[in-house]
Amino acid sequence: MEDSKIVVYRTFQNVYEAHEAKNILEANGVPCFLSNENMSTLYPIFNEDISGVRLQLFEKDISIADQILGNFIKE
């Protein structure tokens, strides 16, 4: 059951960056999804209150996601 735990991997203030990260992970075989996407798009002035767009994935995939996104996204 531990392998099936879903966690918030990263939070984005920009919906486009969130989609970019999601698409990169999915293209590399890492299942993931976005949450709070609609709220942060409809009410951008409340974005900090709702914690932005959340990229969520299985806990077991964190290390591979770090490797994949490390090649594409520089913080």
PyMOL Python script that loads the backbone (N, CA, C, O; Angstrom):
from pymol import cmd

cmd.read_pdbstr("""\
ATOM      1  N   MET A   1       0.809  -1.205   0.000  1.00  0.00           N
ATOM      2  CA  MET A   1       0.000   0.000   0.000  1.00  0.00           C
ATOM      3  C   MET A   1       0.852   1.269   0.000  1.00  0.00           C
ATOM      4  O   MET A   1       0.395   2.300  -0.494  1.00  0.00           O
ATOM      5  N   GLU A   2       2.059   1.230   0.530  1.00  0.00           N
ATOM      6  CA  GLU A   2       2.904   2.419   0.560  1.00  0.00           C
ATOM      7  C   GLU A   2       3.163   2.950  -0.841  1.00  0.00           C
ATOM      8  O   GLU A   2       3.227   4.162  -1.045  1.00  0.00           O
ATOM      9  N   ASP A   3       3.312   2.054  -1.803  1.00  0.00           N
ATOM     10  CA  ASP A   3       3.606   2.474  -3.170  1.00  0.00           C
ATOM     11  C   ASP A   3       2.458   3.252  -3.798  1.00  0.00           C
ATOM     12  O   ASP A   3       2.661   3.987  -4.764  1.00  0.00           O
ATOM     13  N   SER A   4       1.254   3.095  -3.255  1.00  0.00           N
ATOM     14  CA  SER A   4       0.105   3.751  -3.864  1.00  0.00           C
ATOM     15  C   SER A   4      -0.244   5.078  -3.193  1.00  0.00           C
ATOM     16  O   SER A   4      -1.270   5.676  -3.516  1.00  0.00           O
ATOM     17  N   LYS A   5       0.589   5.546  -2.271  1.00  0.00           N
ATOM     18  CA  LYS A   5       0.323   6.821  -1.603  1.00  0.00           C
ATOM     19  C   LYS A   5       0.585   7.977  -2.571  1.00  0.00           C
ATOM     20  O   LYS A   5       1.653   8.068  -3.176  1.00  0.00           O
ATOM     21  N   ILE A   6      -0.408   8.853  -2.703  1.00  0.00           N
ATOM     22  CA  ILE A   6      -0.284  10.015  -3.578  1.00  0.00           C
ATOM     23  C   ILE A   6       0.142  11.212  -2.738  1.00  0.00           C
ATOM     24  O   ILE A   6      -0.408  11.462  -1.666  1.00  0.00           O
ATOM     25  N   VAL A   7       1.131  11.948  -3.240  1.00  0.00           N
ATOM     26  CA  VAL A   7       1.661  13.107  -2.521  1.00  0.00           C
ATOM     27  C   VAL A   7       1.678  14.334  -3.433  1.00  0.00           C
ATOM     28  O   VAL A   7       1.647  14.214  -4.658  1.00  0.00           O
ATOM     29  N   VAL A   8       1.728  15.501  -2.822  1.00  0.00           N
ATOM     30  CA  VAL A   8       1.942  16.739  -3.575  1.00  0.00           C
ATOM     31  C   VAL A   8       3.435  16.823  -3.823  1.00  0.00           C
ATOM     32  O   VAL A   8       4.219  17.002  -2.892  1.00  0.00           O
ATOM     33  N   TYR A   9       3.818  16.696  -5.064  1.00  0.00           N
ATOM     34  CA  TYR A   9       5.233  16.698  -5.428  1.00  0.00           C
ATOM     35  C   TYR A   9       5.786  18.115  -5.519  1.00  0.00           C
ATOM     36  O   TYR A   9       6.878  18.401  -5.028  1.00  0.00           O
ATOM     37  N   ARG A  10       5.019  18.991  -6.150  1.00  0.00           N
ATOM     38  CA  ARG A  10       5.477  20.369  -6.331  1.00  0.00           C
ATOM     39  C   ARG A  10       4.253  21.269  -6.508  1.00  0.00           C
ATOM     40  O   ARG A  10       3.214  20.831  -7.003  1.00  0.00           O
ATOM     41  N   THR A  11       4.388  22.512  -6.104  1.00  0.00           N
ATOM     42  CA  THR A  11       3.314  23.493  -6.265  1.00  0.00           C
ATOM     43  C   THR A  11       3.798  24.618  -7.170  1.00  0.00           C
ATOM     44  O   THR A  11       4.908  25.126  -7.014  1.00  0.00           O
ATOM     45  N   PHE A  12       2.953  24.994  -8.112  1.00  0.00           N
ATOM     46  CA  PHE A  12       3.283  26.039  -9.082  1.00  0.00           C
ATOM     47  C   PHE A  12       2.323  27.211  -8.928  1.00  0.00           C
ATOM     48  O   PHE A  12       1.138  27.013  -8.661  1.00  0.00           O
ATOM     49  N   GLN A  13       2.820  28.409  -9.093  1.00  0.00           N
ATOM     50  CA  GLN A  13       1.968  29.597  -9.090  1.00  0.00           C
ATOM     51  C   GLN A  13       1.452  29.890 -10.498  1.00  0.00           C
ATOM     52  O   GLN A  13       0.570  30.730 -10.676  1.00  0.00           O
ATOM     53  N   ASN A  14       1.999  29.203 -11.489  1.00  0.00           N
ATOM     54  CA  ASN A  14       1.657  29.429 -12.883  1.00  0.00           C
ATOM     55  C   ASN A  14       1.130  28.123 -13.476  1.00  0.00           C
ATOM     56  O   ASN A  14       1.821  27.105 -13.454  1.00  0.00           O
ATOM     57  N   VAL A  15      -0.085  28.154 -14.001  1.00  0.00           N
ATOM     58  CA  VAL A  15      -0.714  26.948 -14.535  1.00  0.00           C
ATOM     59  C   VAL A  15       0.047  26.396 -15.741  1.00  0.00           C
ATOM     60  O   VAL A  15       0.047  25.186 -15.967  1.00  0.00           O
ATOM     61  N   TYR A  16       0.692  27.261 -16.511  1.00  0.00           N
ATOM     62  CA  TYR A  16       1.422  26.814 -17.696  1.00  0.00           C
ATOM     63  C   TYR A  16       2.667  26.018 -17.308  1.00  0.00           C
ATOM     64  O   TYR A  16       2.984  25.010 -17.939  1.00  0.00           O
ATOM     65  N   GLU A  17       3.366  26.470 -16.275  1.00  0.00           N
ATOM     66  CA  GLU A  17       4.531  25.728 -15.792  1.00  0.00           C
ATOM     67  C   GLU A  17       4.112  24.382 -15.211  1.00  0.00           C
ATOM     68  O   GLU A  17       4.817  23.385 -15.365  1.00  0.00           O
ATOM     69  N   ALA A  18       2.967  24.362 -14.546  1.00  0.00           N
ATOM     70  CA  ALA A  18       2.456  23.111 -13.985  1.00  0.00           C
ATOM     71  C   ALA A  18       2.167  22.106 -15.098  1.00  0.00           C
ATOM     72  O   ALA A  18       2.509  20.929 -14.984  1.00  0.00           O
ATOM     73  N   HIS A  19       1.538  22.575 -16.170  1.00  0.00           N
ATOM     74  CA  HIS A  19       1.244  21.688 -17.303  1.00  0.00           C
ATOM     75  C   HIS A  19       2.520  21.219 -17.988  1.00  0.00           C
ATOM     76  O   HIS A  19       2.607  20.068 -18.415  1.00  0.00           O
ATOM     77  N   GLU A  20       3.501  22.090 -18.095  1.00  0.00           N
ATOM     78  CA  GLU A  20       4.773  21.707 -18.699  1.00  0.00           C
ATOM     79  C   GLU A  20       5.411  20.561 -17.908  1.00  0.00           C
ATOM     80  O   GLU A  20       5.850  19.571 -18.494  1.00  0.00           O
ATOM     81  N   ALA A  21       5.463  20.693 -16.592  1.00  0.00           N
ATOM     82  CA  ALA A  21       6.046  19.642 -15.754  1.00  0.00           C
ATOM     83  C   ALA A  21       5.240  18.351 -15.856  1.00  0.00           C
ATOM     84  O   ALA A  21       5.814  17.267 -15.965  1.00  0.00           O
ATOM     85  N   LYS A  22       3.921  18.461 -15.822  1.00  0.00           N
ATOM     86  CA  LYS A  22       3.049  17.282 -15.932  1.00  0.00           C
ATOM     87  C   LYS A  22       3.275  16.568 -17.262  1.00  0.00           C
ATOM     88  O   LYS A  22       3.405  15.345 -17.295  1.00  0.00           O
ATOM     89  N   ASN A  23       3.320  17.318 -18.345  1.00  0.00           N
ATOM     90  CA  ASN A  23       3.510  16.719 -19.669  1.00  0.00           C
ATOM     91  C   ASN A  23       4.868  16.034 -19.797  1.00  0.00           C
ATOM     92  O   ASN A  23       4.969  14.964 -20.398  1.00  0.00           O
ATOM     93  N   ILE A  24       5.903  16.638 -19.240  1.00  0.00           N
ATOM     94  CA  ILE A  24       7.238  16.032 -19.275  1.00  0.00           C
ATOM     95  C   ILE A  24       7.241  14.721 -18.509  1.00  0.00           C
ATOM     96  O   ILE A  24       7.771  13.719 -18.989  1.00  0.00           O
ATOM     97  N   LEU A  25       6.651  14.725 -17.317  1.00  0.00           N
ATOM     98  CA  LEU A  25       6.620  13.492 -16.519  1.00  0.00           C
ATOM     99  C   LEU A  25       5.825  12.398 -17.222  1.00  0.00           C
ATOM    100  O   LEU A  25       6.275  11.255 -17.300  1.00  0.00           O
ATOM    101  N   GLU A  26       4.653  12.741 -17.731  1.00  0.00           N
ATOM    102  CA  GLU A  26       3.826  11.739 -18.411  1.00  0.00           C
ATOM    103  C   GLU A  26       4.516  11.198 -19.659  1.00  0.00           C
ATOM    104  O   GLU A  26       4.412  10.007 -19.953  1.00  0.00           O
ATOM    105  N   ALA A  27       5.211  12.047 -20.389  1.00  0.00           N
ATOM    106  CA  ALA A  27       5.932  11.603 -21.586  1.00  0.00           C
ATOM    107  C   ALA A  27       7.051  10.628 -21.237  1.00  0.00           C
ATOM    108  O   ALA A  27       7.490   9.845 -22.079  1.00  0.00           O
ATOM    109  N   ASN A  28       7.508  10.682 -19.987  1.00  0.00           N
ATOM    110  CA  ASN A  28       8.561   9.784 -19.525  1.00  0.00           C
ATOM    111  C   ASN A  28       8.019   8.651 -18.657  1.00  0.00           C
ATOM    112  O   ASN A  28       8.774   7.999 -17.936  1.00  0.00           O
ATOM    113  N   GLY A  29       6.718   8.422 -18.731  1.00  0.00           N
ATOM    114  CA  GLY A  29       6.115   7.273 -18.072  1.00  0.00           C
ATOM    115  C   GLY A  29       5.793   7.431 -16.602  1.00  0.00           C
ATOM    116  O   GLY A  29       5.551   6.435 -15.920  1.00  0.00           O
ATOM    117  N   VAL A  30       5.782   8.659 -16.089  1.00  0.00           N
ATOM    118  CA  VAL A  30       5.451   8.883 -14.681  1.00  0.00           C
ATOM    119  C   VAL A  30       4.010   9.390 -14.604  1.00  0.00           C
ATOM    120  O   VAL A  30       3.729  10.509 -15.034  1.00  0.00           O
ATOM    121  N   PRO A  31       3.091   8.582 -14.060  1.00  0.00           N
ATOM    122  CA  PRO A  31       1.707   9.031 -13.943  1.00  0.00           C
ATOM    123  C   PRO A  31       1.593  10.147 -12.902  1.00  0.00           C
ATOM    124  O   PRO A  31       2.180  10.069 -11.823  1.00  0.00           O
ATOM    125  N   CYS A  32       0.830  11.179 -13.245  1.00  0.00           N
ATOM    126  CA  CYS A  32       0.658  12.303 -12.328  1.00  0.00           C
ATOM    127  C   CYS A  32      -0.596  13.070 -12.730  1.00  0.00           C
ATOM    128  O   CYS A  32      -1.173  12.826 -13.789  1.00  0.00           O
ATOM    129  N   PHE A  33      -1.009  13.998 -11.871  1.00  0.00           N
ATOM    130  CA  PHE A  33      -2.160  14.842 -12.191  1.00  0.00           C
ATOM    131  C   PHE A  33      -2.029  16.177 -11.472  1.00  0.00           C
ATOM    132  O   PHE A  33      -1.239  16.323 -10.540  1.00  0.00           O
ATOM    133  N   LEU A  34      -2.820  17.149 -11.925  1.00  0.00           N
ATOM    134  CA  LEU A  34      -2.823  18.481 -11.330  1.00  0.00           C
ATOM    135  C   LEU A  34      -4.086  18.670 -10.510  1.00  0.00           C
ATOM    136  O   LEU A  34      -5.159  18.198 -10.886  1.00  0.00           O
ATOM    137  N   SER A  35      -3.952  19.363  -9.388  1.00  0.00           N
ATOM    138  CA  SER A  35      -5.123  19.745  -8.599  1.00  0.00           C
ATOM    139  C   SER A  35      -5.063  21.245  -8.335  1.00  0.00           C
ATOM    140  O   SER A  35      -3.999  21.858  -8.417  1.00  0.00           O
ATOM    141  N   ASN A  36      -6.213  21.826  -8.018  1.00  0.00           N
ATOM    142  CA  ASN A  36      -6.366  23.272  -7.818  1.00  0.00           C
ATOM    143  C   ASN A  36      -6.160  24.064  -9.102  1.00  0.00           C
ATOM    144  O   ASN A  36      -6.034  25.288  -9.064  1.00  0.00           O
ATOM    145  N   GLU A  37      -6.126  23.389 -10.213  1.00  0.00           N
ATOM    146  CA  GLU A  37      -5.872  24.065 -11.489  1.00  0.00           C
ATOM    147  C   GLU A  37      -6.970  25.079 -11.815  1.00  0.00           C
ATOM    148  O   GLU A  37      -6.676  26.217 -12.183  1.00  0.00           O
ATOM    149  N   ASN A  38      -8.205  24.677 -11.685  1.00  0.00           N
ATOM    150  CA  ASN A  38      -9.309  25.571 -12.036  1.00  0.00           C
ATOM    151  C   ASN A  38      -9.411  26.758 -11.092  1.00  0.00           C
ATOM    152  O   ASN A  38      -9.642  27.885 -11.531  1.00  0.00           O
ATOM    153  N   MET A  39      -9.241  26.513  -9.804  1.00  0.00           N
ATOM    154  CA  MET A  39      -9.336  27.603  -8.836  1.00  0.00           C
ATOM    155  C   MET A  39      -8.255  28.649  -9.067  1.00  0.00           C
ATOM    156  O   MET A  39      -8.528  29.848  -9.005  1.00  0.00           O
ATOM    157  N   SER A  40      -7.048  28.212  -9.330  1.00  0.00           N
ATOM    158  CA  SER A  40      -5.965  29.183  -9.513  1.00  0.00           C
ATOM    159  C   SER A  40      -6.101  29.938 -10.832  1.00  0.00           C
ATOM    160  O   SER A  40      -5.581  31.046 -10.967  1.00  0.00           O
ATOM    161  N   THR A  41      -6.793  29.350 -11.801  1.00  0.00           N
ATOM    162  CA  THR A  41      -7.014  30.023 -13.080  1.00  0.00           C
ATOM    163  C   THR A  41      -8.183  31.005 -12.989  1.00  0.00           C
ATOM    164  O   THR A  41      -8.113  32.114 -13.518  1.00  0.00           O
ATOM    165  N   LEU A  42      -9.253  30.592 -12.317  1.00  0.00           N
ATOM    166  CA  LEU A  42     -10.438  31.440 -12.206  1.00  0.00           C
ATOM    167  C   LEU A  42     -10.250  32.595 -11.234  1.00  0.00           C
ATOM    168  O   LEU A  42     -10.780  33.687 -11.438  1.00  0.00           O
ATOM    169  N   TYR A  43      -9.486  32.341 -10.169  1.00  0.00           N
ATOM    170  CA  TYR A  43      -9.303  33.347  -9.125  1.00  0.00           C
ATOM    171  C   TYR A  43      -7.824  33.579  -8.852  1.00  0.00           C
ATOM    172  O   TYR A  43      -7.346  33.255  -7.765  1.00  0.00           O
ATOM    173  N   PRO A  44      -7.088  34.130  -9.812  1.00  0.00           N
ATOM    174  CA  PRO A  44      -5.639  34.288  -9.638  1.00  0.00           C
ATOM    175  C   PRO A  44      -5.250  35.180  -8.467  1.00  0.00           C
ATOM    176  O   PRO A  44      -4.151  35.040  -7.930  1.00  0.00           O
ATOM    177  N   ILE A  45      -6.129  36.097  -8.056  1.00  0.00           N
ATOM    178  CA  ILE A  45      -5.774  36.959  -6.927  1.00  0.00           C
ATOM    179  C   ILE A  45      -5.750  36.187  -5.612  1.00  0.00           C
ATOM    180  O   ILE A  45      -5.151  36.640  -4.637  1.00  0.00           O
ATOM    181  N   PHE A  46      -6.397  35.024  -5.582  1.00  0.00           N
ATOM    182  CA  PHE A  46      -6.391  34.189  -4.387  1.00  0.00           C
ATOM    183  C   PHE A  46      -5.386  33.054  -4.487  1.00  0.00           C
ATOM    184  O   PHE A  46      -5.393  32.147  -3.654  1.00  0.00           O
ATOM    185  N   ASN A  47      -4.528  33.091  -5.488  1.00  0.00           N
ATOM    186  CA  ASN A  47      -3.603  31.995  -5.765  1.00  0.00           C
ATOM    187  C   ASN A  47      -2.758  31.622  -4.553  1.00  0.00           C
ATOM    188  O   ASN A  47      -2.553  30.436  -4.292  1.00  0.00           O
ATOM    189  N   GLU A  48      -2.267  32.600  -3.811  1.00  0.00           N
ATOM    190  CA  GLU A  48      -1.456  32.286  -2.642  1.00  0.00           C
ATOM    191  C   GLU A  48      -2.291  31.639  -1.550  1.00  0.00           C
ATOM    192  O   GLU A  48      -1.797  30.777  -0.822  1.00  0.00           O
ATOM    193  N   ASP A  49      -3.559  32.045  -1.425  1.00  0.00           N
ATOM    194  CA  ASP A  49      -4.428  31.470  -0.403  1.00  0.00           C
ATOM    195  C   ASP A  49      -4.755  30.008  -0.676  1.00  0.00           C
ATOM    196  O   ASP A  49      -4.926  29.225   0.258  1.00  0.00           O
ATOM    197  N   ILE A  50      -4.844  29.638  -1.947  1.00  0.00           N
ATOM    198  CA  ILE A  50      -5.189  28.249  -2.272  1.00  0.00           C
ATOM    199  C   ILE A  50      -3.963  27.422  -2.633  1.00  0.00           C
ATOM    200  O   ILE A  50      -4.083  26.284  -3.089  1.00  0.00           O
ATOM    201  N   SER A  51      -2.806  27.991  -2.429  1.00  0.00           N
ATOM    202  CA  SER A  51      -1.528  27.279  -2.594  1.00  0.00           C
ATOM    203  C   SER A  51      -1.177  26.931  -4.027  1.00  0.00           C
ATOM    204  O   SER A  51      -0.376  26.021  -4.238  1.00  0.00           O
ATOM    205  N   GLY A  52      -1.723  27.593  -5.004  1.00  0.00           N
ATOM    206  CA  GLY A  52      -1.326  27.371  -6.384  1.00  0.00           C
ATOM    207  C   GLY A  52      -1.794  26.050  -6.961  1.00  0.00           C
ATOM    208  O   GLY A  52      -2.657  25.375  -6.400  1.00  0.00           O
ATOM    209  N   VAL A  53      -1.209  25.697  -8.090  1.00  0.00           N
ATOM    210  CA  VAL A  53      -1.541  24.457  -8.794  1.00  0.00           C
ATOM    211  C   VAL A  53      -0.623  23.361  -8.265  1.00  0.00           C
ATOM    212  O   VAL A  53       0.599  23.509  -8.269  1.00  0.00           O
ATOM    213  N   ARG A  54      -1.215  22.272  -7.815  1.00  0.00           N
ATOM    214  CA  ARG A  54      -0.442  21.180  -7.222  1.00  0.00           C
ATOM    215  C   ARG A  54      -0.221  20.052  -8.225  1.00  0.00           C
ATOM    216  O   ARG A  54      -1.164  19.553  -8.838  1.00  0.00           O
ATOM    217  N   LEU A  55       1.025  19.665  -8.377  1.00  0.00           N
ATOM    218  CA  LEU A  55       1.385  18.503  -9.186  1.00  0.00           C
ATOM    219  C   LEU A  55       1.492  17.323  -8.232  1.00  0.00           C
ATOM    220  O   LEU A  55       2.325  17.324  -7.325  1.00  0.00           O
ATOM    221  N   GLN A  56       0.649  16.321  -8.437  1.00  0.00           N
ATOM    222  CA  GLN A  56       0.613  15.175  -7.535  1.00  0.00           C
ATOM    223  C   GLN A  56       1.001  13.900  -8.268  1.00  0.00           C
ATOM    224  O   GLN A  56       0.698  13.717  -9.446  1.00  0.00           O
ATOM    225  N   LEU A  57       1.681  13.025  -7.535  1.00  0.00           N
ATOM    226  CA  LEU A  57       2.112  11.746  -8.096  1.00  0.00           C
ATOM    227  C   LEU A  57       2.283  10.728  -6.980  1.00  0.00           C
ATOM    228  O   LEU A  57       2.139  11.049  -5.800  1.00  0.00           O
ATOM    229  N   PHE A  58       2.596   9.485  -7.372  1.00  0.00           N
ATOM    230  CA  PHE A  58       2.818   8.441  -6.378  1.00  0.00           C
ATOM    231  C   PHE A  58       4.138   8.690  -5.658  1.00  0.00           C
ATOM    232  O   PHE A  58       5.127   9.091  -6.271  1.00  0.00           O
ATOM    233  N   GLU A  59       4.138   8.451  -4.368  1.00  0.00           N
ATOM    234  CA  GLU A  59       5.332   8.676  -3.557  1.00  0.00           C
ATOM    235  C   GLU A  59       6.535   7.908  -4.088  1.00  0.00           C
ATOM    236  O   GLU A  59       7.665   8.393  -4.019  1.00  0.00           O
ATOM    237  N   LYS A  60       6.298   6.723  -4.613  1.00  0.00           N
ATOM    238  CA  LYS A  60       7.392   5.891  -5.129  1.00  0.00           C
ATOM    239  C   LYS A  60       8.069   6.505  -6.356  1.00  0.00           C
ATOM    240  O   LYS A  60       9.178   6.103  -6.709  1.00  0.00           O
ATOM    241  N   ASP A  61       7.422   7.466  -7.008  1.00  0.00           N
ATOM    242  CA  ASP A  61       7.955   8.074  -8.229  1.00  0.00           C
ATOM    243  C   ASP A  61       8.710   9.383  -7.985  1.00  0.00           C
ATOM    244  O   ASP A  61       9.146  10.022  -8.943  1.00  0.00           O
ATOM    245  N   ILE A  62       8.870   9.791  -6.738  1.00  0.00           N
ATOM    246  CA  ILE A  62       9.512  11.073  -6.440  1.00  0.00           C
ATOM    247  C   ILE A  62      10.938  11.142  -6.972  1.00  0.00           C
ATOM    248  O   ILE A  62      11.312  12.132  -7.601  1.00  0.00           O
ATOM    249  N   SER A  63      11.731  10.120  -6.735  1.00  0.00           N
ATOM    250  CA  SER A  63      13.139  10.195  -7.158  1.00  0.00           C
ATOM    251  C   SER A  63      13.278  10.238  -8.678  1.00  0.00           C
ATOM    252  O   SER A  63      14.123  10.969  -9.196  1.00  0.00           O
ATOM    253  N   ILE A  64      12.469   9.474  -9.396  1.00  0.00           N
ATOM    254  CA  ILE A  64      12.544   9.501 -10.857  1.00  0.00           C
ATOM    255  C   ILE A  64      12.030  10.846 -11.389  1.00  0.00           C
ATOM    256  O   ILE A  64      12.554  11.366 -12.375  1.00  0.00           O
ATOM    257  N   ALA A  65      11.010  11.405 -10.739  1.00  0.00           N
ATOM    258  CA  ALA A  65      10.507  12.720 -11.144  1.00  0.00           C
ATOM    259  C   ALA A  65      11.580  13.786 -10.938  1.00  0.00           C
ATOM    260  O   ALA A  65      11.737  14.680 -11.769  1.00  0.00           O
ATOM    261  N   ASP A  66      12.317  13.693  -9.833  1.00  0.00           N
ATOM    262  CA  ASP A  66      13.420  14.632  -9.587  1.00  0.00           C
ATOM    263  C   ASP A  66      14.447  14.566 -10.713  1.00  0.00           C
ATOM    264  O   ASP A  66      14.921  15.595 -11.194  1.00  0.00           O
ATOM    265  N   GLN A  67      14.782  13.356 -11.124  1.00  0.00           N
ATOM    266  CA  GLN A  67      15.774  13.178 -12.186  1.00  0.00           C
ATOM    267  C   GLN A  67      15.266  13.736 -13.514  1.00  0.00           C
ATOM    268  O   GLN A  67      15.985  14.447 -14.215  1.00  0.00           O
ATOM    269  N   ILE A  68      14.036  13.408 -13.845  1.00  0.00           N
ATOM    270  CA  ILE A  68      13.467  13.837 -15.127  1.00  0.00           C
ATOM    271  C   ILE A  68      13.325  15.355 -15.182  1.00  0.00           C
ATOM    272  O   ILE A  68      13.785  15.988 -16.132  1.00  0.00           O
ATOM    273  N   LEU A  69      12.697  15.932 -14.180  1.00  0.00           N
ATOM    274  CA  LEU A  69      12.463  17.374 -14.208  1.00  0.00           C
ATOM    275  C   LEU A  69      13.746  18.167 -14.007  1.00  0.00           C
ATOM    276  O   LEU A  69      13.842  19.312 -14.448  1.00  0.00           O
ATOM    277  N   GLY A  70      14.722  17.575 -13.352  1.00  0.00           N
ATOM    278  CA  GLY A  70      16.009  18.243 -13.182  1.00  0.00           C
ATOM    279  C   GLY A  70      16.687  18.532 -14.504  1.00  0.00           C
ATOM    280  O   GLY A  70      17.477  19.471 -14.611  1.00  0.00           O
ATOM    281  N   ASN A  71      16.381  17.726 -15.516  1.00  0.00           N
ATOM    282  CA  ASN A  71      16.953  17.932 -16.849  1.00  0.00           C
ATOM    283  C   ASN A  71      16.219  19.005 -17.655  1.00  0.00           C
ATOM    284  O   ASN A  71      16.760  19.533 -18.626  1.00  0.00           O
ATOM    285  N   PHE A  72      14.984  19.326 -17.251  1.00  0.00           N
ATOM    286  CA  PHE A  72      14.163  20.240 -18.036  1.00  0.00           C
ATOM    287  C   PHE A  72      13.862  21.566 -17.353  1.00  0.00           C
ATOM    288  O   PHE A  72      13.840  22.614 -18.000  1.00  0.00           O
ATOM    289  N   ILE A  73      13.631  21.519 -16.052  1.00  0.00           N
ATOM    290  CA  ILE A  73      13.173  22.703 -15.331  1.00  0.00           C
ATOM    291  C   ILE A  73      14.234  23.134 -14.332  1.00  0.00           C
ATOM    292  O   ILE A  73      14.617  22.369 -13.446  1.00  0.00           O
ATOM    293  N   LYS A  74      14.696  24.344 -14.482  1.00  0.00           N
ATOM    294  CA  LYS A  74      15.664  24.918 -13.550  1.00  0.00           C
ATOM    295  C   LYS A  74      14.931  25.914 -12.664  1.00  0.00           C
ATOM    296  O   LYS A  74      14.245  26.809 -13.158  1.00  0.00           O
ATOM    297  N   GLU A  75      15.080  25.757 -11.354  1.00  0.00           N
ATOM    298  CA  GLU A  75      14.387  26.663 -10.423  1.00  0.00           C
ATOM    299  C   GLU A  75      15.231  27.862 -10.104  1.00  0.00           C
ATOM    300  O   GLU A  75      14.809  28.729  -9.339  1.00  0.00           O
TER     301      GLU A  75
END
""", "prot")
cmd.dss("prot")
cmd.show_as("cartoon", "prot")
cmd.util.cbc("prot")
cmd.orient("prot")
